[in-house]
């Protein structure tokens, strides 16, 4: 007998594309209790696959693409718009997850499901619709070859009669179809599940899009407590100056502040301060030039999304989603381009093709460096020179990557594989951890980020763990060791950074990944608010200590998946480029003390010398079966 | 214990800094171009400094006026309130602005884009301020790097 399932739909949809089978599934309640939701539940489900087939190719039809909401998704709680897409990553080979805002998550719950588990490979291009609990597969031959915006428009038009209103569409563009290893999935023409190549996994299944709509409503356990919390958080959001900055200037507001803190990389991470970016690429530049409107996600008053328009060539962009901070840097200072219109064009192309702007921009910046070194010829680029400061080459490469044409075919494999093919001089410019390109925040300026990148369960990420937000002073938690207010006072020493990283990862496994709250709105929740939110949603009493323990469980589970896939301690490192001191800027001459931080991290995490979570830790976290599988695997590898 | 013991001490140190800044071609033109009235409200000790870039300067060689008066007679576009100690650290380049705003060590009111746009313009003042203190014979107040 199942207890009432507050805040959850209580069922998921299993989709076998090979056989065309759609099967609702009611997961055991322990799954919700122990793994909460979002990528927590997804990790547990993926582990069951990896334990059987540790060397599964991410493009194998058996690699499940798992799209999950959290218990907060679709409620009125500020920031409750997120959902996650998870699978073995074709870019990194290990656990992959990509967190996305917008509207698709809430609409999936309205359609009656907490998540989707998609396996197999459709015999022909297909899309999936889920309307009020009823799922169906449709021929998508007419959509194959279209970009994500065109697909969204067509499917919205086709399905709006189902409910008398537009549904939500989650679609890949041409990049996903072409199995570009950093392909993204796009919701509502501007909300992107970008990281770790989930769009390529979707493309490998010949699944072009998912359409969701419905009227299901999940009831929280304590509506009154949730309403009170919602009101308090909304008041705090209104008063918070960083949220005001996000509202006024979008995420690119960071560029103004952080260029002078040694945080913004330039010229493929070899220049520490490139002042002109501040005047030309930052939030205020966008505000006074190409910005035409702002947008928001479901249940969010911050409205950080930019709407831009470039009315003239050569970088014409129709009114639509504007670049975030990351794109302003990857297609801006990283290639010394100070033309914001060109950045907007590059961003628009990535969105339409379905490409992660971080990995795509970083790979292109590496190509610029290789061109300068003579490792790429003019002929190879198709006759477009890759010259620092000129974004024309970057834009041509985006087209080539999405279509896997010319040099783009090689770059579509991601920067690690590209550099490995091109040799040692190319490898010098590499900025990946575990195969994932580093985001645009420099660990030489904020040393805890070095440890966060090196030990993140997906590879270099600033959003998988809240270390970046704590270290830069945007967030703190009074009662959680290592995350206290003063932790941002000392950004360039190893002191307590391991503790910051461990607890930052653990709390974020709940807040950002399992509960699936937005990292911006979520900034104003205290640790007690998070515990209250989870309790009020699910009806299961949770303390801050419980959150940290469950977060620890999820981190270790994802780490275990990585270890089963061949990850070892040797992979917990920054690339040489990020460990080379800069000659200029606020962080000149500095690199993080990785040795000290990693040693403390290993001790706190109880990782063995191979980087595997120790048996005792896994067992304490209720992961006895994971421990058994992992350590049997370790013994086999040692033999 | 507060860095500046008296209001006069605060106005002497920060006053000279602002006086130099209002004539500095690296800093002042951008502030002048903003056309803003920016008010710094200090606490412990109390003092109010107002940068008036909304009208022509009254002093030759300056790009704008700086008035030390609780009521400068103009309405500020931007208000920045903080303890004088925080200002002292800020002009040394020692304040993480994001953290200070989050922790409300600095309380800012006014149009955010305009505030952020001025940040790059004032960064040369981080080097200028210790020099000013040295010239005043107040090496004791300089925060060592």
Interface residues (C-beta under 8 A of the other chain):
Chain A: X240 X241 X242 X244 X245 X248 X249 X253 X256 X257 X259 X260 X261 X275 X278 X279 X282 X283 X284 X287 X288 X472 X473 X474 X475 X476 X485 X488 X489 X491
Chain B: X96 X97 X98 X99 X100 X101 X102 X103 X108 X111 X112 X113 X114 X116 X117 X119 X120 X123
